[in-house]
Amino acid sequence: MPSWGLKSCSEEESSSISRSSIQEARQSRLISRQHGVSKHSGDRFIPNRSAMDFDMAFYLLTQTRKEKEKAAALASHPGQTYGKLLAERLLPNRNRILAFQARPPASSSTAEETREISRSADRMLLIPEMADDYYLNVLDWGSRNILSIALGRTVHLWNGTDGSTLEMMMAEDDLGAAASVSWAPDGRYLALGLNGSDVQLWDTDSQRLLRTLRGVHRSRVGSLSWSNHILTTGGKDGKVVNNDVRIRSHVVHSYRGHRGEVCGLRWSGSGRRLASGGDDNLVHIWDLRRASTATAPRTSQGPWIHRFDKHASAVKALAWCPFQSNLLASGGGGNDRCIKLWNTENGTCLDSVDTGSQVCSLLWSKKEKELLSSHGFGQNQLTLWKYPSFRKIIDLTGHSSRVLCTAVSPDGCTVASVSGDETLRFWNVFGSPETTKRSPPKPPPDLEPFSSFSRIR
């Protein structure tokens, strides 16, 4: 009978061959490790066993239909974003049954690590008579690159293009000091909320008072926010009022829901939803579509979409996310110290972080998924956070008193901050402008905005 080229061997010879084969295999693996052969190597068509989790693969194959639907529903919930990212980092390849090649190790370099952020301010200006009042909103940066700041009865303008400063107006004695400022979307008209309950509208090109809105509130107006031609005001009387500045009877709607002073107001980017924060520790979400645009004012008792009552102190800091329209960030005062993220569609709290100090203001980056907060007693710092992990990127220190207000430049790069230490500081937080545009030609002296004022270099 033909042997087909095979040679028979004894049991002893077979055992000897097996032992030698095992030794050769072990030596081969040792040599491979010494020469740096990657354990992640694999063939395009042959699964790599070292890259597979057989227990997880068996569970995925035997998972029932109901279990799969439940898992899919949980994964799609907005609050699971951070958990999903964490699972992908800690449990790689768990969602794969056959792995032909293991995933390469994640790169350690990230955008915020490569971007240089200076811990000190780029510029500082002295601002005497700055009131150390948590409830005021006395700083805003307009679309024309002009920064406005209210100091007592005087409102100053700082031109971000040439660095000049101007004194725009002096409030009358009986009207009280300015408690809030807010630029209209076009960057030309400036609204002032006064301690004496009035609201003024100024044309900064001609430096003249256009009109005064009276009878809107019974006490100081500490918060303002624009949505196109609608100027929304928040007062110490707890009212939130929509004013159509185009018409004579400007009050078109009044919201009632706060039991204390309204110290924070922010319209969403779409202009459809309004967030208000108050001294009663509440945050309300209102919908413009539920408001009346008739000339006769209409008051709503509790028509809010959502009422958030998770803060333990006054809520002044509010910021709508620019890349996720239904996401709102809010910050609480000294007894709360927390930043909370809200899904304004279903009213759920997505996350909360204890910052350790009073939260005075919040700003989202227009370029990266980052959130900047300013704080009170303790370090009196600005803190940059990574979203959605809420990992602290950097603390910016320099103020010797709480950082009351912040504003971001039109290009989204520079942040201005004012503090009870009577200084105005500028920080290069969010990077440099992507493109440098040529400056427009300078207008003749008689047409230049604020030309009637002397400039202070």
C-alpha positions in Angstrom: 0.0 0.0 0.0 1.5 3.4 -1.0 2.6 5.6 1.9 2.1 8.9 0.0 5.5 10.1 1.2 4.7 9.8 4.9 7.0 8.2 7.3 5.8 6.4 10.3 7.5 7.2 13.7 7.4 5.7 17.1 5.5 7.3 20.1 8.8 8.4 21.6 9.9 10.2 18.4 6.5 11.8 18.1 6.7 13.2 21.7 10.2 14.5 21.0 9.0 16.3 17.8 6.1 17.9 19.7 8.4 19.2 22.4 10.8 20.7 19.9 7.9 22.3 18.0 6.6 23.9 21.1 10.1 25.2 22.0 10.5 26.6 18.5 7.1 28.3 18.7 8.0 29.9 22.0 11.3 31.0 20.7 9.7 32.5 17.6 7.2 34.5 19.8 10.1 35.7 22.0 12.1 36.9 18.9 9.0 38.6 17.6 8.5 40.5 20.8 12.2 41.5 20.9 12.0 42.8 17.4 8.9 44.9 18.1 6.3 42.9 16.1 3.0 44.5 16.9 0.4 42.4 18.6 -2.2 44.4 16.7 -1.1 43.0 13.3 -3.6 41.0 11.4 -4.7 39.8 8.1 -7.4 41.6 6.0 -9.5 38.4 5.8 -8.5 36.4 8.8 -10.0 37.5 12.1 -7.5 38.5 14.8 -8.4 36.6 17.9 -6.3 38.9 20.2 -8.4 41.8 19.1 -11.7 40.1 19.9 -13.8 39.9 23.1 -15.5 36.5 22.9 -17.7 37.0 25.9 -19.1 40.2 24.4 -19.4 38.6 21.0 -21.4 35.7 22.4 -23.7 38.2 24.3 -24.3 40.3 21.1 -25.1 37.2 19.1 -27.6 35.8 21.7 -29.1 39.1 22.7 -32.9 39.2 22.3 -34.8 41.7 20.1 -36.2 43.5 23.1 -32.8 43.9 24.7 -31.4 45.3 21.5 -34.3 47.9 21.2 -33.8 48.9 24.8 -30.0 49.3 24.3 -30.6 51.4 21.2 -33.0 53.7 22.9 -30.6 54.3 25.8 -27.7 54.9 23.4 -29.7 57.6 21.6 -30.5 59.5 24.8 -28.7 62.9 24.9 -27.4 62.2 28.3 -25.5 59.1 27.2 -23.0 61.0 25.0 -20.3 61.2 27.6 -20.9 57.5 28.7 -20.6 56.3 25.1 -17.3 58.2 24.6 -16.0 56.8 27.8 -16.9 53.2 26.9 -15.3 53.5 23.5 -12.0 54.7 25.2 -12.0 52.1 28.0 -13.5 49.2 26.2 -12.2 49.2 22.6 -13.7 46.7 20.1 -16.5 45.7 22.4 -19.0 46.5 19.7 -17.4 44.2 17.1 -18.0 40.5 16.8 -15.2 39.8 14.3 -12.1 42.0 14.4 -9.7 41.7 11.5 -7.3 44.2 12.9 -7.2 45.8 16.3 -7.8 49.5 16.6 -4.7 51.6 16.7 -4.0 53.4 20.0 -5.7 56.8 20.4 -3.6 59.8 19.7 -2.6 61.7 22.8 -2.5 65.0 21.1 -5.8 67.0 21.1 -6.8 70.4 19.8 -6.7 72.2 23.2 -3.3 70.7 24.0 -1.7 72.0 20.8 -3.4 75.5 21.1 -1.4 77.8 23.3 -3.5 79.7 25.9 -1.8 82.4 27.9 -2.6 82.3 31.6 -2.2 86.1 31.9 -4.3 88.9 30.3 -3.1 90.4 27.1 -4.3 93.9 28.1 -5.7 95.6 31.2 -7.6 98.9 31.6 -8.5 100.6 34.8 -12.2 101.2 35.3 -12.9 103.3 38.5 -16.4 103.4 40.0 -17.0 99.8 39.0 -19.8 98.5 41.2 -19.2 95.1 42.8 -22.7 93.9 42.3 -23.4 90.3 41.3 -26.8 91.1 39.8 -25.8 93.6 37.2 -24.9 93.0 33.6 -22.8 96.1 32.7 -20.6 94.7 29.8 -21.4 93.8 26.2 -19.4 93.5 22.9 -21.2 94.5 19.8 -21.0 93.2 16.2 -19.1 96.3 15.1 -16.2 95.5 17.5 -17.2 98.1 20.1 -17.2 97.2 23.8 -19.7 99.0 26.1 -19.3 99.2 29.8 -21.5 101.0 32.4 -19.6 102.7 35.3 -22.1 104.4 37.6 -23.9 107.1 35.6 -21.5 107.0 32.7 -21.3 104.5 29.8 -18.0 104.1 28.1 -17.2 102.7 24.7 -14.0 100.9 23.8 -13.2 100.5 20.1 -11.6 97.0 19.5 -10.2 98.1 16.1 -8.0 101.0 17.2 -8.1 100.8 21.0 -9.7 104.2 21.5 -12.1 104.9 24.4 -15.2 107.2 24.4 -17.6 108.5 27.0 -21.0 108.2 25.4 -23.5 109.6 27.9 -24.2 110.7 31.5 -27.4 109.5 32.9 -29.7 112.0 34.6 -29.6 112.1 38.4 -33.2 111.1 38.8 -32.9 108.1 36.5 -30.1 106.4 38.5 -27.0 104.6 37.3 -27.0 102.1 34.5 -27.6 98.5 35.7 -27.4 96.7 32.3 -26.2 97.3 28.7 -26.9 95.3 25.5 -26.1 95.9 21.9 -28.7 95.4 19.2 -27.8 92.8 16.6 -26.6 95.5 14.1 -24.1 96.8 16.6 -25.3 100.4 16.2 -28.1 100.8 18.8 -27.4 100.3 22.5 -29.9 99.6 25.2 -29.4 100.7 28.8 -31.4 99.4 31.7 -31.4 102.0 34.6 -31.7 101.7 38.3 -34.7 104.0 38.2 -36.8 101.4 36.2 -36.5 103.1 32.7 -34.9 101.7 29.6 -33.0 103.9 27.1 -32.2 103.3 23.5 -29.2 105.1 22.1 -27.9 105.6 18.5 -24.2 105.4 18.9 -23.5 106.7 15.4 -25.1 110.1 16.2 -24.5 109.8 20.0 -28.2 110.7 20.7 -30.9 109.2 22.8 -33.6 107.8 20.5 -36.3 107.0 23.1 -37.0 106.1 26.7 -39.2 103.1 27.6 -41.1 104.0 30.7 -43.5 102.1 32.8 -42.1 98.7 31.9 -40.8 97.9 35.4 -41.3 99.2 38.9 -37.6 99.0 39.9 -34.1 98.6 38.4 -33.7 96.8 35.1 -30.6 94.6 35.6 -30.8 92.3 32.5 -31.4 92.8 28.8 -31.4 90.6 25.7 -32.2 91.3 22.0 -34.0 89.1 19.4 -34.1 91.1 16.2 -36.4 94.1 16.9 -37.6 92.7 20.2 -35.8 94.0 23.3 -36.5 91.8 26.3 -36.0 93.3 29.8 -35.8 91.7 33.2 -36.4 93.7 36.4 -36.1 93.5 40.1 -39.9 93.3 40.2 -39.6 89.7 38.8 -41.2 90.6 35.4 -39.8 89.6 32.0 -41.1 91.9 29.2 -40.9 91.8 25.4 -40.6 95.3 23.9 -41.1 95.9 20.2 -38.9 99.0 19.7 -40.4 99.8 16.3 -43.8 100.8 17.6 -45.2 103.4 20.0 -46.9 100.9 22.4 -43.7 98.9 22.8 -44.8 96.4 25.5 -46.2 93.4 23.5 -45.9 90.6 26.1 -45.1 90.2 29.8 -44.0 86.9 31.3 -44.6 86.2 35.0 -42.9 83.3 36.7 -40.0 84.6 38.9 -40.6 85.5 42.5 -37.3 87.4 42.7 -35.1 89.7 40.6 -34.5 88.6 37.1 -30.7 88.8 36.8 -30.1 86.7 33.7 -31.7 86.8 30.2 -30.6 85.1 27.0 -32.3 84.5 23.7 -31.4 81.4 21.8 -29.5 81.6 18.5 -32.7 80.9 16.5 -34.6 83.7 18.4 -37.4 81.3 19.3 -36.7 80.5 22.9 -35.7 82.7 25.9 -34.0 81.6 29.0 -34.4 83.7 32.2 -32.6 83.2 35.5 -33.6 84.8 38.8 -32.8 85.5 42.4 -35.4 82.9 43.3 -32.9 80.1 42.1 -35.1 79.3 39.1 -34.5 79.1 35.4 -37.4 79.4 33.0 -37.6 78.6 29.3 -40.1 80.6 27.3 -41.2 80.2 23.6 -41.6 83.3 21.5 -44.4 81.6 19.4 -46.6 81.6 22.5 -46.1 85.3 22.9 -48.6 87.8 21.5 -47.4 90.4 19.0 -50.6 92.5 19.4 -50.2 96.1 20.5 -52.2 95.4 23.6 -50.0 93.8 26.3 -51.0 90.4 27.5 -49.6 88.8 30.7 -49.1 85.1 31.0 -49.1 83.5 34.4 -46.8 80.5 34.0 -46.8 79.7 30.3 -43.2 78.6 30.5 -42.1 75.5 28.6 -39.8 74.4 31.4 -39.0 75.5 34.9 -35.7 74.3 36.3 -35.3 74.4 40.1 -32.1 72.4 40.7 -29.9 75.4 41.5 -29.5 76.3 45.2 -28.7 80.0 44.6 -29.4 82.9 42.2 -28.9 82.1 38.5 -27.3 84.9 36.6 -25.0 83.0 34.2 -26.9 81.7 31.1 -25.4 80.6 27.7 -27.0 78.8 24.7 -24.8 76.3 22.9 -23.9 77.5 19.4 -23.5 74.0 17.9 -26.4 72.3 19.7 -29.5 74.5 19.6 -31.4 72.9 22.4 -28.5 72.9 24.9 -28.5 75.5 27.7 -25.8 76.1 30.3 -26.6 77.8 33.6 -24.5 78.7 36.6 -25.5 79.3 40.2 -24.3 81.7 42.8 -22.3 81.3 46.0 -24.6 78.8 47.7 -24.8 76.6 44.6 -21.4 76.9 42.7 -22.6 74.5 40.0 -22.7 74.6 36.2 -25.6 72.6 34.8 -26.4 71.6 31.3 -30.1 71.4 30.2 -31.9 69.7 27.3 -34.5 72.3 26.6 -36.6 70.0 24.4 -37.4 67.5 27.1 -36.5 69.5 30.2 -33.8 67.1 31.5 -30.6 68.0 33.3 -27.8 66.4 31.3 -24.9 67.1 33.6 -23.8 69.1 36.6 -20.4 70.0 37.9 -19.5 71.7 41.2 -16.9 74.4 40.3 -16.1 75.2 44.0 -17.0 78.9 43.7 -19.7 81.4 42.6 -20.5 81.2 38.9 -20.9 84.8 37.5 -21.0 84.3 33.8 -20.8 81.6 31.0 -19.6 81.8 27.4 -19.5 79.1 24.7 -16.6 79.0 22.2 -17.7 79.6 18.6 -14.8 77.4 17.3 -14.3 74.5 19.7 -16.6 72.4 22.0 -15.5 74.5 25.0 -17.3 76.5 27.8 -15.7 79.4 29.7 -17.0 80.3 33.1 -16.1 83.2 35.4 -16.0 82.9 39.2 -16.2 84.7 42.5 -14.6 84.4 45.9 -11.7 81.9 46.0 -9.4 82.4 43.0 -11.6 84.9 41.1 -10.7 83.1 38.0 -11.9 82.3 34.5 -12.0 78.5 33.8 -12.1 76.9 30.4 -13.9 73.5 30.3 -14.0 70.8 27.6 -17.4 69.6 26.5 -18.9 67.1 27.1 -16.4 65.6 29.5 -16.3 68.8 31.6 -12.5 68.3 31.9 -10.8 71.5 33.1 -8.5 72.8 30.4 -7.0 75.9 32.1 -7.6 78.5 34.9 -7.0 82.1 34.0 -6.1 84.2 37.1 -5.2 87.8 37.7 -8.4 89.5 39.0 -8.3 90.2 42.7 -12.1 90.3 43.1 -14.9 88.2 41.6 -15.2 88.3 37.8 -18.7 89.8 37.4 -19.2 89.9 33.6 -17.6 88.6 30.5 -18.1 89.3 26.8 -16.6 87.8 23.6 -15.3 89.7 20.6 -17.2 89.4 17.2 -14.5 87.1 15.8 -15.0 84.7 18.7 -11.4 84.8 19.9 -10.9 87.4 22.6 -12.8 87.6 25.9 -13.2 90.7 28.0 -13.8 90.5 31.7 -14.7 93.1 34.4 -14.3 92.6 38.1 -14.9 94.3 41.4 -11.2 95.1 41.5 -12.0 97.9 39.0 -10.1 96.4 36.1 -11.1 95.4 32.6 -9.0 92.6 31.2 -8.7 91.0 27.7 -7.8 87.3 27.3 -6.9 85.4 24.2 -8.9 82.3 25.2 -10.3 80.9 22.0 -7.4 81.2 19.6 -6.6 83.7 16.8 -8.8 84.8 13.9 -8.6 82.3 11.0 -8.2 85.0 8.3 -7.0 88.6 8.5 -9.3 90.9 6.6 -8.2 94.3 5.3 -9.5 97.2 7.3 -12.2 99.2 5.5 -11.2 102.7 4.4 -11.5 105.3 7.2 -14.5 107.6 6.7 -14.1 111.4 6.7 -13.9 113.0 10.1 -17.5 114.4 9.9 -18.9 110.9 9.2 -16.8 108.9 11.6 -18.8 107.4 14.5 -18.1 109.2 17.8 -16.2 111.9 16.0 -17.5 114.6 18.3 -15.6 113.1 21.3 -12.0 113.4 22.1 -10.1 110.1 22.1 -8.2 108.6 25.0 -5.3 106.4 23.9 
